[in-house]
Amino acid sequence: MAKPVAIENETKADRGTAQRAVIVVYALAVFIGAFLLFAIQPLIGKYTLPWFGGGPEVWTACMLFFQVFLLAGYAYAHLLVSRLRPRGQVLLHVLLLAAALAVLPVTPKAAWRPTSPEFPVLKILLLLGGCIGLAYFVLSATGPLMQGWFTRTMPHRTPYRLYAFSNAGSLLALVSYPFIIEPVFTRQAQARLWRVGLGLFALLCAGCAVILLRQKDVSTLTEGIKGDVESDCAACETRGVALWFGLAACASVELLAVTNKICQDIAAAPFLWVLPLTLYLLSFVICFHSERWYVRRLFLGAFCLAIGVAILEMVYEADISVMLQIMGYLVLLFTCCMVCHGELFRLRPHRRHLTRYYLMIAAGGAAGGIFVAVIAPLIFDTYRELYVGIGAVCLLLILGDGSSRLSRKRRLVWAAVLLVVGTTVVVAARPLGSGGKSRVASCRNFFGVLTVWQQHADDPSQHRYILQHGTTFHGLQFVSYDKRAEPTAYYARSSGVGLLLEHFPRTRNRRIGVVGLGVGTLAAYASEGDYIRFYEINPAVRNLAERWFSYLSGCRGEVEVVMGDARLSMEAEAGQEFDVLVLDAFASDVVPVHLLTKEAFEIYLRHLEADGVIAVHVSSRHLDLKPVVLKVADYFGLKNMWIEDEEDDVKGVLASDWLLLTNNEQILNIKELQRASTRGVIEREGIRLWTDDYANLLQVLD
């Protein structure tokens, strides 16, 4: 007997409602898991950054951890789905979730602080593994595992949109961090909210597990679904798997290389980590949402144009503004990721190979991270991996482009592009110079790229050596005998720190502390009986300062160089009783944030004589740090003076901004300082006091 139509329609409606509810639960689990996965990245990065020098390479090492653990999570999901029955999968995953909730500290303890600058990448990996390792591992498995469960639960629906939805959650986490989360919440509050979010995620995962176990038919899937590639033999052969791996690796290399580049030029800060990562994830969202969005010919053409722009930027770097360069590199990254991820989606396999497919994508991402964070600093002395990545993408497109009648013509085009990129990389490897400048030494390590330039070698009166870190000069010295003892660059006698040291009330037996060695220029101000103590985290800076410059060896006073992060070193030392403490630590063009917080100044004041002076170098092309420093000075009740100095190339003087902070008002009344002081009000009403828990670089972008 047939069912009444009304009952049958009601049954269909109920079934449709139930299916929508299932989709919502899975979608929420995937979305929140992805949100948490990426929200923890800038948070834990902010904890890690101060302990390892505050440079962009710290974030690169963090990204390596994230990519390796993403690979581990994808491998776990693949093994779980392919080797265990649903009940076993649920039991193991729920146990891991419970363990992650039970052992989760999130915030690193003081015991994780490094005691020496050796092996920073390994130390960062161990720190992150100890603090968030298990939770990050479980969250990393969410995307492929939930899609595997969803495919068993709803075998006639495509799972790939869940991957796009996952990337949307990641994207929201990244976009909201610099504009909402970081400005509003302290680090501790962020950590508490993240733990709450992990608990909610665990409940949603438990809901997905219950839905999975209630399914009557969980057999192996054999049917095709709309949107899948029906014939997956070609996609899953060795060549296809290699393309999955290679395309993912190239996108990862470009992501990290571009991030290094823009953080080096402006600042190592969460909102600049987030920007390229946002574009990277956006390309995933676009490409995996629908095959209609990736218009192959359009994005291949855009990628070629972006390559041309990047080459021009490299050749004419000195003549193009930093902001325009950054925009060009971001366009290059986005078009590159669109091509790589669009090709990945085009080469996607049948859903039965879904977890294997994601595993190879994660493996490629981890391989790209290892190349940039570990291998590139060992084999390159500049940031050449950006161009190596472009060349690799072109090569993969040549190898993978066999699906069109125009493939021969297209291969010739890509071969030409590859030739141009390869030639550019070879040329970039050679010492280049302009304006009578040539490179005489270069080295690269965890803390960045250092270059020593020789300038005006044919003019004895102007012959000089210059040390450059990233895009910024960190000191220079004349070669001629009568000028080599003269302080130059940002430390000339007309600068704020130069005037202070030249006219300090006591001329002998002074104790001077300097955070940041540079080429050791400030040693020129030491007289007999003076003691000058430099703090420097980068061993390569000391090596170059001692080899190519003579300020340290020619110092008339006693010089000591303490290796390691200045703040951590000073925190562990007894009071040094400095008469003058100079804060001059720069990562390329900006002072590391952790050296400008309230807690940092508490340490400095412990090492300063009661009537001593802190001289803070705040020169920066992109950040106005004066309000930040003065806000801290107001908190501690310190008097202040602002002194600007203008550039004079003939004398080797570079433009500089210095703030002098002290309890001793008599020093600030010295007539030479008063005469040079810059008049004007520095507005800091809208600036919140920076602490280790709170710092907002967006507010001081200049």
C-alpha positions in Angstrom: 0.0 0.0 0.0 1.5 3.4 -1.0 2.2 6.1 1.5 -0.1 9.1 1.4 1.5 12.0 -0.6 1.4 14.3 2.5 3.3 11.8 4.6 5.9 11.2 1.9 6.4 14.9 1.4 6.7 15.4 5.2 9.3 12.5 5.3 11.3 14.2 2.5 11.1 17.5 4.3 12.3 15.9 7.6 15.1 14.2 5.8 16.2 17.5 4.1 16.1 19.3 7.5 18.2 16.5 9.0 20.7 16.7 6.2 21.0 20.4 6.5 21.6 20.0 10.3 24.4 17.5 9.6 26.0 19.9 7.1 25.8 22.7 9.6 27.5 20.7 12.3 30.3 19.5 10.0 30.7 23.0 8.6 30.9 24.6 12.1 33.5 22.0 13.3 35.6 22.6 10.2 35.2 26.4 10.4 36.0 26.8 14.1 38.8 24.3 13.9 40.4 26.3 11.1 39.8 29.6 12.9 41.5 28.3 16.1 44.4 26.8 14.0 45.3 30.2 12.6 44.3 32.4 15.5 47.0 30.6 17.6 49.7 31.4 15.1 50.1 35.2 15.6 49.4 34.8 19.3 52.2 32.2 20.0 54.4 34.2 17.6 54.0 37.2 19.8 55.2 35.2 22.8 58.1 33.7 20.8 59.3 36.9 19.0 60.9 38.7 22.1 63.0 35.7 23.1 64.7 35.3 19.7 65.7 38.8 18.7 62.4 40.1 17.3 63.3 39.6 13.6 61.2 38.2 10.7 63.1 34.9 10.8 61.4 34.1 14.1 58.1 34.1 12.2 59.6 31.9 9.5 60.7 29.4 12.1 57.2 29.5 13.6 55.7 28.9 10.1 58.0 25.9 9.7 56.5 24.4 12.9 53.0 25.1 11.7 53.6 23.5 8.4 55.4 20.4 9.8 52.6 19.9 12.3 50.0 20.4 9.6 51.7 17.7 7.7 51.7 15.4 10.8 47.9 16.1 11.3 47.1 15.4 7.6 49.2 12.1 7.8 47.3 11.1 11.0 43.9 11.9 9.3 45.0 9.9 6.2 46.0 6.8 8.3 42.9 7.1 10.5 40.5 7.2 7.5 42.3 4.5 5.5 43.2 2.0 8.2 40.6 2.2 10.9 36.9 1.6 11.0 34.7 4.6 12.0 34.3 3.4 15.6 38.1 3.2 16.0 38.6 6.6 14.3 36.1 8.2 16.7 37.6 6.6 19.8 41.2 7.6 19.0 40.4 11.1 17.9 38.2 11.9 21.0 41.0 10.6 23.3 43.5 12.9 21.6 41.1 15.8 21.9 40.6 15.2 25.6 44.4 14.9 26.1 45.0 18.2 24.2 42.5 20.0 26.5 44.0 18.4 29.6 47.7 19.4 28.9 47.2 22.7 27.1 49.3 25.6 28.5 49.3 27.8 25.3 51.5 30.4 26.9 55.2 29.5 27.2 56.7 29.4 30.7 60.0 31.2 31.6 61.9 27.9 31.4 61.6 28.0 27.6 63.6 31.2 27.4 66.9 30.7 25.4 70.1 31.1 27.4 72.3 31.5 24.3 71.7 32.5 20.6 72.8 29.1 19.2 70.4 26.9 17.3 67.4 29.3 17.4 65.3 27.4 14.9 65.5 24.2 16.9 64.7 26.0 20.1 61.7 27.7 18.6 60.4 24.3 17.3 60.9 22.7 20.8 59.1 25.7 22.5 56.1 25.5 20.2 55.9 21.8 20.4 55.9 21.9 24.2 53.3 24.6 24.5 50.8 23.9 21.7 52.1 20.8 19.9 49.3 18.3 20.8 46.5 20.8 20.3 47.9 22.1 17.0 48.3 18.5 15.8 44.7 17.6 16.6 43.4 20.9 15.0 45.6 20.2 11.9 43.8 16.9 11.3 40.4 18.6 11.3 40.1 19.5 7.6 40.8 16.2 6.0 39.4 14.1 8.8 36.1 15.9 8.9 35.8 15.7 5.1 36.5 12.0 5.3 33.7 11.6 7.9 31.4 13.8 5.9 32.0 11.7 2.7 31.0 8.6 4.6 28.0 10.4 6.2 26.7 12.1 3.0 28.3 10.1 0.1 26.5 12.0 -2.7 27.8 15.5 -1.7 31.2 16.9 -2.7 33.5 17.4 0.3 35.8 19.9 -1.4 33.6 22.9 -0.4 34.3 22.1 3.2 38.0 22.7 2.4 37.1 26.1 1.0 35.0 26.7 4.1 38.0 25.6 6.3 40.2 28.2 4.5 37.5 30.8 5.1 37.7 30.2 8.8 41.4 30.5 8.7 41.1 33.7 6.7 38.7 35.2 9.2 41.1 34.4 12.0 43.9 36.2 10.3 42.0 39.2 9.1 40.4 39.8 12.5 43.7 39.4 14.4 45.4 42.8 13.7 42.2 44.8 13.5 40.1 43.4 16.3 41.8 40.8 18.5 45.3 42.4 18.9 44.1 46.0 19.6 41.4 44.9 22.1 42.7 41.9 24.0 46.0 41.3 25.8 48.0 38.2 25.2 46.7 36.5 28.3 43.1 37.3 27.4 43.6 36.0 23.9 45.0 32.7 25.3 42.0 32.3 27.6 39.6 32.9 24.8 41.4 30.4 22.6 41.2 27.7 25.3 37.4 28.3 25.4 37.2 28.0 21.7 39.1 24.7 21.8 36.5 23.4 24.2 33.6 24.4 21.9 35.5 22.8 19.0 35.8 19.5 21.0 32.0 19.5 21.5 31.4 20.0 17.8 33.8 17.2 16.9 32.0 14.9 19.4 28.7 15.8 17.5 30.3 14.9 14.2 31.5 11.6 15.7 27.9 10.8 16.9 26.5 11.5 13.4 29.1 9.3 11.8 28.5 6.4 14.2 24.7 6.6 13.6 25.0 6.0 9.9 23.9 2.6 8.7 25.9 2.6 5.5 29.5 3.5 6.1 30.9 1.2 3.4 33.7 2.2 1.0 32.7 4.8 -1.5 32.7 3.9 -5.2 30.2 6.3 -6.8 31.3 9.5 -8.5 29.9 12.8 -7.5 29.4 16.0 -9.4 32.6 18.1 -9.4 35.0 15.2 -8.9 37.4 14.2 -11.6 35.9 10.9 -12.7 38.9 9.3 -14.2 41.6 9.7 -11.5 44.1 7.3 -12.8 46.2 10.0 -14.4 45.9 12.3 -11.3 47.1 9.7 -8.9 50.0 8.3 -10.9 53.5 9.3 -9.8 53.6 12.3 -12.0 50.3 13.6 -10.7 51.3 13.1 -7.1 54.6 14.9 -7.7 52.7 17.9 -9.2 50.5 18.1 -6.1 53.6 18.1 -3.9 55.6 20.5 -6.1 52.8 23.1 -6.6 52.1 23.2 -2.8 55.8 23.5 -2.1 56.3 26.4 -4.5 53.3 28.4 -3.0 54.8 27.8 0.5 58.2 29.0 -0.6 56.8 32.2 -2.1 54.6 32.8 1.0 57.6 32.7 3.4 60.0 34.5 1.0 57.6 37.4 0.5 56.8 37.5 4.3 60.5 37.8 5.0 60.9 40.5 2.5 58.1 42.8 3.7 58.8 42.2 7.4 62.5 43.0 6.8 61.5 46.3 5.1 59.0 47.5 7.7 58.7 45.5 10.9 58.4 41.9 12.2 54.8 42.3 13.5 51.7 40.2 13.5 49.7 42.3 11.0 52.6 42.0 8.5 52.8 38.2 9.0 49.0 38.1 8.5 48.9 40.0 5.2 50.8 37.6 2.9 49.2 34.6 4.7 45.8 36.1 4.1 46.5 36.3 0.4 47.8 32.7 0.4 44.6 31.4 2.1 42.3 33.6 0.0 43.7 31.8 -3.1 42.8 28.5 -1.5 39.2 29.7 -0.8 38.7 31.0 -4.4 40.2 28.0 -6.1 38.5 25.3 -4.0 35.1 26.9 -3.8 34.3 26.4 -7.5 36.2 25.5 -10.6 34.6 28.6 -12.3 36.8 31.0 -10.3 40.2 29.8 -11.5 40.4 31.2 -15.1 43.6 29.6 -16.1 44.6 31.9 -19.0 43.8 35.0 -17.0 45.9 34.1 -14.0 48.8 32.7 -16.0 49.0 36.0 -17.8 48.8 37.9 -14.5 51.5 35.7 -13.0 53.8 36.5 -16.0 53.2 40.2 -15.6 53.9 40.0 -11.8 57.2 38.2 -12.5 58.2 41.0 -14.8 57.4 43.6 -12.1 59.3 41.6 -9.5 62.4 41.5 -11.7 62.2 45.2 -12.4 61.8 45.9 -8.6 65.0 43.8 -7.9 67.0 45.6 -10.6 65.9 49.1 -9.7 65.4 48.5 -5.9 67.2 51.6 -4.9 65.0 53.8 -7.0 61.6 52.4 -6.0 59.8 53.2 -2.7 59.5 50.4 -0.2 55.7 50.6 -0.2 55.5 50.2 -3.9 58.0 47.2 -3.7 55.8 45.6 -1.1 52.7 46.0 -3.2 54.5 44.4 -6.1 55.7 41.4 -4.1 52.2 40.9 -2.7 50.7 40.9 -6.2 53.4 38.4 -7.2 52.5 36.2 -4.2 48.8 36.3 -4.9 49.1 35.5 -8.6 51.6 32.7 -7.9 49.3 31.2 -5.2 46.3 31.4 -7.6 48.2 29.6 -10.3 49.6 26.9 -7.9 46.3 26.3 -6.0 44.2 26.6 -9.2 46.4 23.9 -10.8 46.1 21.8 -7.6 42.3 22.0 -7.8 42.3 21.2 -11.5 44.4 18.1 -10.8 42.3 17.0 -7.8 41.6 13.2 -7.7 38.4 11.2 -7.0 37.2 11.5 -3.4 38.5 8.1 -2.5 42.0 9.6 -2.6 40.9 12.7 -0.7 43.1 12.3 2.4 46.1 11.2 0.3 45.7 14.4 -1.8 45.6 16.7 1.2 48.6 14.8 2.7 50.7 15.6 -0.3 49.6 19.3 -0.2 50.6 19.5 3.4 53.9 17.6 2.6 54.7 20.2 -0.1 53.9 23.1 2.3 56.2 21.6 4.9 59.0 21.1 2.4 58.7 24.7 1.3 58.9 25.8 4.9 62.0 23.6 5.5 63.7 25.0 2.4 63.1 28.7 3.4 63.8 28.4 7.1 66.6 25.8 7.2 68.2 25.2 3.8 68.1 28.7 2.1 70.1 30.4 4.9 72.8 27.7 4.5 73.1 27.9 0.7 72.3 31.5 -0.1 73.8 34.7 1.3 70.8 36.8 0.2 67.0 36.2 -0.1 67.2 34.4 -3.4 64.6 31.8 -2.6 61.9 34.1 -3.8 63.2 33.9 -7.4 64.1 30.2 -7.0 60.4 29.6 -6.1 59.2 31.5 -9.2 61.5 29.5 -11.4 60.2 26.3 -9.9 56.6 27.3 -10.5 57.4 27.9 -14.2 59.1 24.6 -14.5 56.2 22.7 -12.9 53.8 24.5 -15.3 56.0 23.4 -18.2 56.0 19.8 -17.0 52.3 19.7 -16.1 50.9 21.4 -19.2 50.0 18.6 -21.6 46.3 18.9 -21.8 45.9 21.4 -24.6 46.4 21.6 -28.4 48.4 24.7 -27.7 50.7 22.9 -25.2 53.7 23.2 -27.5 53.3 26.9 -27.9 52.6 27.3 -24.2 55.7 25.3 -23.2 57.8 27.6 -25.3 56.4 30.6 -23.5 57.0 29.1 -20.1 60.5 28.1 -21.2 61.2 31.7 -22.1 59.8 32.9 -18.7 62.0 30.3 -16.9 65.1 31.4 -18.8 64.5 35.1 -17.8 63.9 34.2 -14.2 66.9 31.9 -14.1 69.1 34.6 -15.6 67.9 37.1 -13.1 68.7 34.9 -10.2 72.2 34.3 -11.6 72.7 38.1 -12.0 71.4 38.7 -8.5 74.0 36.3 -7.1 76.8 38.6 -8.3 78.0 41.6 -6.3 76.1 44.7 -7.7 76.7 48.3 -6.8 75.8 51.8 -7.8 77.0 55.3 -7.1 80.6 54.0 -6.6 79.4 51.3 -4.2 80.4 47.6 -4.4 79.8 44.6 -2.2 82.8 43.2 -0.4 81.2 40.8 2.0 77.8 39.3 2.6 76.5 36.6 5.0 73.1 35.3 6.0 72.0 33.5 9.2 68.8 33.2 11.3 68.9 36.9 12.0 68.9 38.0 8.4 71.2 39.2 5.6 74.2 41.4 6.4 76.2 43.1 3.6 79.4 45.2 3.8 79.7 47.7 1.0 82.8 49.6 -0.1 82.0 53.1 -1.4 84.1 55.8 -3.2 87.2 53.5 -3.3 88.7 55.9 -5.9 88.5 58.9 -3.6 90.8 58.6 -0.5 89.0 61.3 1.4 85.5 59.6 1.0 86.6 56.0 0.9 84.4 54.1 3.4 82.9 50.8 4.5 79.1 50.5 5.2 77.3 47.7 7.0 73.7 47.0 5.8 71.1 44.8 7.5 68.2 44.1 5.2 67.4 47.4 3.5 69.0 49.6 6.2 72.5 50.9 6.9 73.7 50.1 10.4 76.9 52.0 10.4 79.8 53.2 8.3 83.5 54.1 8.8 86.0 56.1 6.7 89.2 54.3 5.7 91.6 57.2 5.8 93.8 57.4 9.0 92.7 60.9 9.9 88.9 60.1 9.6 88.5 56.5 10.7 88.2 57.3 14.4 85.4 59.8 13.7 81.9 58.7 14.8 79.6 58.7 11.8 76.1 57.6 10.6 73.4 57.9 13.3 76.0 58.5 16.0 77.8 61.6 14.7 78.9 64.3 17.1 75.8 66.3 16.0 73.4 63.4 16.8 71.4 63.2 20.0 73.6 60.4 21.4 76.8 62.1 20.2 75.9 65.4 21.9 75.1 63.5 25.1 78.3 61.6 25.2 80.5 64.6 24.1 79.0 66.9 26.8 78.2 64.4 29.6 79.1 66.1 33.0 81.7 63.4 33.8 84.3 62.8 31.1 86.2 59.9 32.6 85.4 56.6 34.3 81.9 56.5 32.7 80.0 53.2 32.3 78.1 53.1 29.0 75.7 50.3 27.9 74.7 49.9 24.3 71.9 47.6 23.1 72.9 46.7 19.6 76.5 46.6 18.3 76.3 47.7 14.7 79.8 48.4 13.6 80.7 49.5 17.1 80.7 53.3 16.3 79.9 54.4 19.9 83.2 53.0 21.1 84.7 56.1 19.5 83.3 58.2 22.4 85.0 56.1 25.1 87.9 57.8 26.9 90.6 56.2 29.0 89.0 54.8 32.2 85.6 54.4 30.5 83.8 51.1 30.2 81.5 50.4 27.3 79.4 47.2 27.2 77.7 46.2 24.0 74.8 43.7 23.8 74.4 41.9 20.5 72.3 38.9 19.5 73.7 38.2 16.0 77.2 36.6 16.0 77.7 37.7 12.3 77.4 41.4 13.3 80.3 41.0 15.7 82.4 39.1 13.2 81.9 41.8 10.5 82.4 44.6 12.9 85.7 43.2 14.0 86.9 42.3 10.5 85.9 45.3 8.4 85.7 48.1 11.0 88.2 49.3 13.6 86.0 51.1 16.2 86.2 48.3 18.7 89.9 47.6 18.3 90.7 51.3 18.4 88.6 52.1 21.5 90.6 54.0 24.2 88.4 52.6 27.0 87.5 49.0 28.0 85.1 47.2 25.6 83.1 44.1 26.3 80.6 42.5 23.9 77.9 40.3 25.5 76.3 37.9 23.0 72.6 37.1 23.3 69.3 39.0 23.4 70.0 42.2 25.3 66.8 42.2 27.4 67.3 38.5 28.5 71.0 39.2 29.2 70.3 42.2 31.3 67.5 40.5 33.1 69.9 37.8 34.3 72.7 40.2 35.3 73.4 42.1 38.4 72.9 45.9 38.1 75.5 47.5 35.8 75.2 51.0 37.1 75.4 52.6 33.7 75.7 56.4 33.4 74.3 56.2 29.8 72.3 53.3 28.4 71.9 53.5 24.6 69.0 51.6 23.0 70.0 51.0 19.4 68.9 47.5 18.5 67.3 47.4 15.1 65.9 44.5 13.0 66.5 46.1 9.6 64.6 49.4 10.0 62.7 49.1 13.3 63.3 48.5 17.0 62.1 45.1 18.1 58.8 45.7 20.0 59.8 43.8 23.1 62.6 46.3 23.8 60.1 49.2 24.1 57.6 47.8 26.7 57.1 48.8 30.3 58.7 45.6 31.5 61.7 46.2 29.3 62.2 49.7 30.8 61.9 48.3 34.3 65.0 46.2 33.5 66.8 49.2 31.9 66.2 51.4 34.9 67.5 48.7 37.2 70.9 48.9 35.4 70.9 52.7 35.3 72.5 55.1 37.8 69.9 57.3 39.5 71.0 60.4 37.5 71.8 58.4 34.3 70.3 58.8 30.9 68.6 56.4 28.5 69.2 57.4 24.8 66.7 55.8 22.5 67.2 55.7 18.8 63.8 55.9 17.1 64.7 56.6 13.5 62.3 54.7 11.2 61.0 55.2 7.7 57.6 53.6 8.4 56.9 53.8 12.1 56.7 56.8 14.5 58.0 55.3 17.7 58.4 58.6 19.6 54.9 58.5 21.2 55.4 54.9 22.3 58.7 55.8 24.0 57.3 59.0 25.6 54.3 57.0 26.9 56.7 54.7 28.8 58.7 57.8 30.0 55.5 59.4 31.4 54.7 56.1 33.2 58.1 56.2 35.0 58.2 59.9 35.5 61.2 60.5 33.2 62.1 63.9 31.7 62.7 63.8 28.0 64.4 65.6 25.1 64.0 65.0 21.3 67.0 65.7 19.0 66.9 65.3 15.2 70.0 65.3 13.1 70.2 65.9 9.3 72.1 63.9 6.7 75.5 65.0 5.5 77.0 62.5 3.1 80.4 64.3 2.9 80.8 63.8 6.7 79.2 60.3 6.6 76.3 61.5 8.7 72.9 59.8 8.3 69.6 61.4 9.5 68.6 60.3 12.9 66.0 60.8 15.7 67.0 60.4 19.3 65.0 60.6 22.6 66.9 61.3 25.8 65.1 60.1 29.0 66.4 60.9 32.5 65.5 61.8 36.1 68.4 64.3 36.0 67.0 67.5 34.6 70.4 69.2 34.8 71.7 67.1 32.0 68.9 68.1 29.7 69.7 71.8 30.6 73.2 71.5 29.1 73.4 74.3 26.6 74.6 72.1 23.6 71.7 69.8 24.1 69.2 72.6 24.5 70.6 74.3 21.3 70.1 71.1 19.3 66.8 69.9 20.8 63.8 69.7 18.5 60.9 71.9 19.6 57.4 70.6 19.2 54.8 68.6 20.9 54.7 64.8 20.3 51.1 63.7 20.7 50.6 60.5 22.6 47.1 60.8 24.0 45.7 58.1 21.8 48.6 55.7 22.4 48.2 53.0 25.0 51.1 52.1 27.2 53.0 49.2 25.5 53.5 46.1 27.7 54.6 42.6 27.1 50.9 41.7 26.9 49.9 44.6 24.6 51.5 46.4 21.7 49.8 47.8 18.6 52.0 48.7 15.7 49.1 49.7 13.6 48.7 52.9 15.7 52.2 54.1 14.9 52.4 53.4 11.2 53.8 56.6 9.7 
